[in-house]
């Protein structure tokens, strides 16, 4: 008490707390990095302390396709992924502030198409800010895409470097797995 009065507060030492093993022994996480022309996706399995990639890729749409056709392809591809891999949870990239209003609206459309397809399956959807993902994966919130891709490759023991959008989606899933393994230290934002 005397140290507090003198302005010297003792540091709180937090014990390392993890969730009960039955809560995180098996989980399949779908990460989504939405964009109209190139939506990245990544599916990982978390079993105890092992992480493995089940699927990854980019849902690409040609420039001559209308936005509505691209949105339909995003939704259908994600429905197919959900059916095939049976994820237990989904995590999407958090909203960002675009300088161009039109770009922000178009990105929002892709995000909405992705989230609607996932919500149809009854999955919980979480969002994580890009900066937080980079900090969790690389240790630096303003890391370059290449640094994120290399670290994702290393963490998942991938033979090849994942494509940029797929790497971002896998990074989202990995960050969710890390945050989920910490009991109550950082609350995830559920949508």
VOGU-3710 file (C-alpha; in Angstrom, 3 decimals, decimal comma):
1> xxxxxxxxxx> 0,000/0,000/0,000  2,834/2,382/0,845  4,336/1,908/-2,665  1,015/2,920/-4,198  0,897/6,066/-2,126  4,438/6,930/-3,221  3,428/6,581/-6,868  5,077/3,223/-7,416  2,436/0,757/-8,416  3,490/-2,857/-8,550
11> xxxxxxxxxx> 3,173/-4,523/-11,918  0,398/-7,003/-12,168  1,634/-10,420/-13,128  -0,962/-12,215/-15,198  -0,781/-15,983/-15,229  -0,811/-17,647/-18,612  -4,383/-18,833/-18,938  -5,545/-21,082/-21,717  -8,970/-22,426/-22,425  -9,887/-25,889/-21,339
21> xxxxxxxxxx> -8,417/-28,318/-23,861  -11,822/-29,664/-24,848  -12,789/-26,208/-26,129  -9,929/-25,842/-28,615  -8,875/-29,389/-29,420  -10,563/-29,367/-32,849  -11,527/-26,378/-34,867  -11,723/-25,634/-38,571  -11,395/-21,925/-39,324  -12,318/-20,260/-42,609
31> xxxxxxxxxx> -10,538/-16,958/-43,269  -11,826/-14,581/-45,936  -10,117/-11,531/-47,468  -12,963/-10,055/-49,544  -12,594/-8,205/-52,842  -14,772/-8,165/-55,956  -12,009/-9,228/-58,369  -9,933/-11,375/-56,009  -11,417/-12,735/-52,771  -8,842/-14,711/-50,831
41> xxxxxxxxxx> -9,829/-17,698/-48,733  -7,985/-20,024/-46,417  -9,162/-22,959/-44,351  -7,051/-24,246/-41,472  -7,507/-27,025/-38,941  -6,490/-26,526/-35,338  -6,002/-29,727/-33,352  -4,465/-29,261/-29,944  -1,171/-27,539/-30,815  -1,067/-28,530/-34,486
51> xxxxxxxxxx> -2,050/-26,219/-37,328  -2,601/-27,404/-40,883  -3,899/-25,812/-44,065  -6,855/-27,614/-45,639  -7,517/-25,243/-48,536  -6,431/-21,882/-49,867  -6,913/-19,831/-52,963  -8,341/-16,771/-54,630  -11,794/-16,416/-56,134  -10,938/-14,441/-59,262
61> xxxxxxxxxx> -13,306/-12,765/-61,677  -12,366/-11,401/-65,109  -12,509/-7,647/-65,619  -15,246/-7,982/-68,237  -17,633/-9,598/-65,708  -20,249/-7,371/-64,100  -20,087/-6,925/-60,338  -23,285/-8,904/-59,790  -21,784/-11,931/-61,541  -18,634/-11,635/-59,407
71> xxxxxxxxxx> -20,689/-11,408/-56,209  -22,611/-14,540/-57,209  -19,344/-16,398/-57,847  -17,961/-15,332/-54,459  -21,098/-16,552/-52,681  -21,266/-19,860/-54,540  -17,573/-20,657/-54,106  -17,766/-19,987/-50,372  -20,894/-22,143/-50,055  -18,981/-24,959/-51,764
81> xxxxxxxxxx> -16,003/-24,492/-49,411  -18,277/-24,619/-46,374  -19,909/-27,822/-47,622  -16,547/-29,454/-48,354  -14,544/-28,465/-45,259  -17,288/-27,959/-42,627  -15,642/-25,005/-40,836  -16,675/-24,326/-37,261  -16,096/-20,567/-37,462  -15,334/-17,846/-40,011
91> xxxxxxxxxx> -13,172/-14,744/-39,735  -13,176/-11,840/-42,203  -10,952/-8,853/-42,629  -12,218/-5,879/-40,658  -13,525/-2,768/-42,319  -11,000/-0,243/-43,511  -11,344/3,410/-44,369  -10,903/3,990/-48,083  -10,207/7,420/-49,479  -12,336/6,613/-52,507
101> xxxxxxxxxx> -16,010/6,195/-51,592  -16,780/4,141/-54,714  -13,997/1,673/-53,868  -15,291/1,351/-50,313  -18,809/0,588/-51,551  -17,579/-2,048/-54,015  -15,438/-3,686/-51,304  -18,464/-3,645/-49,011  -20,494/-5,478/-51,641  -17,912/-8,268/-51,828
111> xxxxxxxxxx> -17,750/-8,465/-48,050  -21,551/-8,637/-47,867  -21,754/-11,411/-50,476  -19,158/-13,426/-48,552  -20,772/-12,878/-45,163  -24,253/-13,741/-46,435  -23,034/-17,071/-47,807  -21,304/-17,876/-44,512  -24,259/-16,744/-42,394  -26,549/-19,050/-44,399
121> xxxxxxxxxx> -24,493/-21,949/-43,069  -25,079/-20,795/-39,494  -21,426/-20,098/-38,721  -20,294/-17,483/-36,241  -18,441/-14,709/-38,087  -15,698/-12,634/-36,494  -13,756/-9,716/-37,881  -10,179/-8,750/-37,205  -8,513/-5,521/-38,280  -5,734/-5,846/-40,841
131> xxxxxxxxxx> -3,232/-4,137/-38,577  -3,982/-6,581/-35,754  -3,487/-9,545/-38,116  -0,099/-8,236/-39,277  0,934/-7,624/-35,682  -0,084/-11,152/-34,648  1,573/-12,886/-37,604  4,681/-10,786/-38,283  5,022/-8,763/-35,101  4,667/-5,434/-36,933
141> xxxxxxxxxx> 1,305/-3,814/-37,680  2,452/-2,170/-40,908  4,162/-5,256/-42,362  4,265/-5,743/-46,128  2,130/-8,431/-47,810  5,242/-10,453/-48,692  6,306/-10,628/-45,044  2,839/-11,877/-44,070  2,887/-14,501/-46,849  6,333/-15,775/-45,814
151> xxxxxxxxxx> 5,332/-16,082/-42,180  2,077/-17,857/-43,081  4,086/-20,269/-45,233  6,404/-20,956/-42,300  3,639/-21,313/-39,690  1,673/-23,788/-41,807  4,687/-25,577/-43,323  3,482/-24,855/-46,848  5,668/-26,050/-49,741  5,065/-22,846/-51,704
161> xxxxxxxxxx> 4,428/-19,232/-50,872  0,653/-18,640/-50,913  -0,805/-16,051/-53,290  -1,213/-12,617/-51,625  -5,005/-12,757/-51,117  -4,887/-16,384/-49,950  -2,016/-15,540/-47,576  -4,083/-12,731/-46,044  -7,032/-15,098/-45,566  -4,818/-17,753/-43,972
171> xxxxxxxxxx> -3,302/-15,056/-41,737  -6,802/-14,108/-40,584  -7,534/-17,729/-39,687  -4,193/-18,094/-37,864  -4,786/-14,900/-35,901  -8,219/-16,128/-34,876  -6,688/-19,409/-33,716  -4,100/-17,516/-31,642  -6,679/-15,194/-30,105  -9,067/-18,069/-29,419
181> xxxxxxxxxx> -6,396/-19,933/-27,474  -6,092/-17,052/-25,001  -8,853/-17,044/-22,431  -10,356/-13,607/-22,104  -7,199/-11,637/-22,864  -8,424/-10,198/-26,175  -12,075/-10,380/-27,001  -12,790/-11,142/-30,650  -15,312/-8,941/-32,412  -18,252/-11,079/-33,465
191> x> -20,412/-9,847/-36,327
//
